[in-house]
């Protein structure tokens, strides 16, 4: 009986220890994710303070020389926005992000997409079925790499955002396949309405 009691106490202590390890691990993971989010938010804010052309309210067209864009954009944003690089699929910060809010051009701050137009796509890039407003993006034929595609550009600054395909969901049947690196996301304020 003494042995059984001792075994039960040992099992109980081990269960408690495992539970505490699990809670500690989850807490550590949560703190790390929060620190990374704050660090990336701080980087985004720092980038925008060095970019005098970034505005979420100004919709006037920007026609700047490439050297100026290179000066004010981070190397990652510049490579995609101005040199038309594509990030690897399933690596961008927004490809499977489900937050509610608005996506803006990371180069100039132009409003591009609402989160309620975002859909889960198996392509590995953030995908939307419609833009936030007419003129927020422009289109160019793209026949690079032996493909016949439609390039999507920011309607304000001309930054390369990604491509448009005709395999999206209703109601538009379109798939705006975008690069996360050229998107900024601003969450809706609690209690705010769309477009506020």
C-alpha positions in Angstrom: 0.0 0.0 0.0 2.8 2.4 0.9 4.4 1.7 -2.5 1.1 2.4 -4.3 0.7 5.6 -2.4 4.3 6.7 -3.2 3.7 5.8 -6.9 0.5 7.8 -7.0 2.3 10.9 -5.5 5.1 10.5 -8.0 2.7 10.3 -10.9 0.8 13.3 -9.6 4.0 15.4 -9.2 5.2 14.3 -12.7 1.9 15.4 -14.2 2.1 18.7 -12.5 5.6 19.2 -13.7 4.7 18.3 -17.3 1.8 20.7 -17.1 4.0 23.5 -15.8 6.5 22.8 -18.6 3.7 23.0 -21.1 2.4 26.3 -19.7 5.9 27.7 -19.5 6.6 26.7 -23.2 3.4 28.3 -24.4 4.1 31.5 -22.4 7.6 31.6 -23.9 6.3 31.1 -27.4 3.7 33.8 -26.9 6.2 36.3 -25.6 8.6 35.6 -28.5 5.8 36.0 -31.0 4.8 39.3 -29.4 8.3 40.6 -29.4 8.8 39.7 -33.1 5.5 41.4 -33.9 6.5 44.5 -32.0 9.9 44.5 -33.6 8.5 44.2 -37.1 5.9 46.9 -36.3 8.8 49.1 -35.1 10.7 48.4 -38.3 7.7 49.4 -40.3 7.2 52.6 -38.4 10.9 53.4 -38.7 10.7 52.8 -42.5 7.8 55.1 -42.9 9.4 57.9 -40.9 12.3 57.9 -43.4 9.8 57.9 -46.3 8.3 61.3 -46.8 6.0 60.0 -49.6 4.2 57.5 -47.4 0.6 58.6 -46.6 -2.5 56.7 -45.9 -4.7 59.7 -46.9 -2.9 61.3 -49.9 -4.0 59.7 -53.2 -2.1 62.1 -55.5 0.1 60.2 -58.0 3.8 59.9 -57.3 6.4 59.9 -60.1 9.8 59.6 -58.5 13.1 58.6 -59.9 14.3 55.1 -59.0 17.2 56.5 -57.0 14.8 58.3 -54.7 12.8 55.1 -54.1 16.0 53.3 -53.4 16.8 55.9 -50.8 13.5 55.9 -48.9 12.5 52.2 -49.1 13.9 49.2 -47.2 16.0 46.9 -49.4 13.3 44.2 -49.2 10.5 46.5 -50.2 12.6 48.2 -52.9 13.5 44.8 -54.5 9.9 43.8 -55.0 8.2 47.2 -55.5 10.8 48.7 -57.9 12.7 45.6 -59.3 9.7 43.3 -59.5 11.2 40.5 -57.4 8.8 37.9 -56.0 9.0 36.6 -52.5 9.0 32.8 -52.0 5.6 31.2 -51.6 4.4 30.4 -48.1 7.1 32.7 -46.6 5.4 36.2 -46.5 3.9 37.5 -43.3 0.4 37.9 -44.7 -0.1 34.7 -46.9 -2.3 33.1 -44.2 -3.0 36.1 -42.0 -6.6 36.5 -40.9 -6.7 39.8 -39.1 -9.5 42.3 -39.9 -8.4 45.6 -41.4 -7.0 47.3 -44.4 -3.9 46.4 -46.5 -1.9 49.4 -47.8 1.0 49.8 -50.2 4.2 49.5 -48.2 6.0 52.0 -50.5 3.5 54.9 -50.5 0.6 54.1 -48.1 -2.1 53.8 -50.8 -5.1 51.7 -49.6 -5.3 48.5 -51.7 -7.4 45.8 -50.1 -9.8 45.1 -47.3 -9.4 41.9 -45.2 -13.0 40.8 -46.1 -11.9 40.5 -49.7 -9.0 38.2 -48.7 -9.4 34.5 -49.1 -7.5 31.3 -48.3 -5.6 30.3 -51.4 -3.3 27.4 -51.9 -0.8 29.5 -53.9 1.2 30.6 -50.8 0.8 34.4 -51.3 -1.9 36.7 -49.9 -4.9 36.6 -52.2 -7.8 39.0 -52.6 -10.9 38.9 -54.9 -11.3 42.7 -55.2 -9.5 46.0 -54.6 -10.6 48.5 -52.0 -11.7 51.2 -54.6 -11.5 51.9 -58.3 -8.0 53.2 -59.2 -6.3 51.8 -56.2 -4.3 49.6 -58.5 -3.4 49.6 -62.2 -2.6 46.7 -64.6 0.0 45.9 -67.2 0.4 42.9 -69.5 3.3 40.7 -68.3 4.8 38.2 -70.7 8.0 37.5 -68.8 9.2 34.0 -68.2 7.2 32.7 -71.2 3.9 33.3 -69.4 0.9 35.5 -70.2 -0.1 37.3 -67.0 -1.5 40.6 -65.7 0.8 42.6 -63.5 -0.8 44.5 -60.6 0.8 47.9 -59.7 0.0 50.4 -57.0 -2.3 53.0 -58.5 -0.5 55.8 -56.6 3.2 55.0 -56.9 3.4 52.3 -59.5 5.0 49.8 -57.2 4.9 46.1 -58.3 2.5 44.3 -56.0 2.0 40.9 -57.8 -0.3 39.5 -60.5 -4.0 39.1 -61.3 -5.5 35.7 -62.2 -9.0 34.6 -63.3 -9.2 31.7 -60.8 -10.6 33.5 -57.7 -13.9 33.0 -55.8 -17.2 34.7 -56.5 -18.3 37.4 -56.8 -15.5 38.6 -59.0 -13.7 35.3 -60.0 -10.4 37.2 -59.7 -7.3 36.4 -57.6 -5.1 39.3 -56.8 -1.9 37.3 -55.9 0.2 39.8 -53.9 3.6 39.9 -52.3 3.4 40.3 -48.5 6.6 42.5 -48.4 4.9 45.3 -50.3 1.8 45.3 -48.1 1.3 47.0 -44.8 -1.7 46.0 -42.7 -3.6 48.2 -40.3 -6.1 46.5 -38.0 -9.6 47.9 -37.6 -10.1 49.8 -34.4 -12.5 48.1 -32.0 -16.0 49.4 -32.7 -15.0 51.2 -35.9 -16.8 50.8 -39.2 -15.3 49.9 -42.5 -13.6 52.8 -44.2 -13.2 54.8 -41.0 
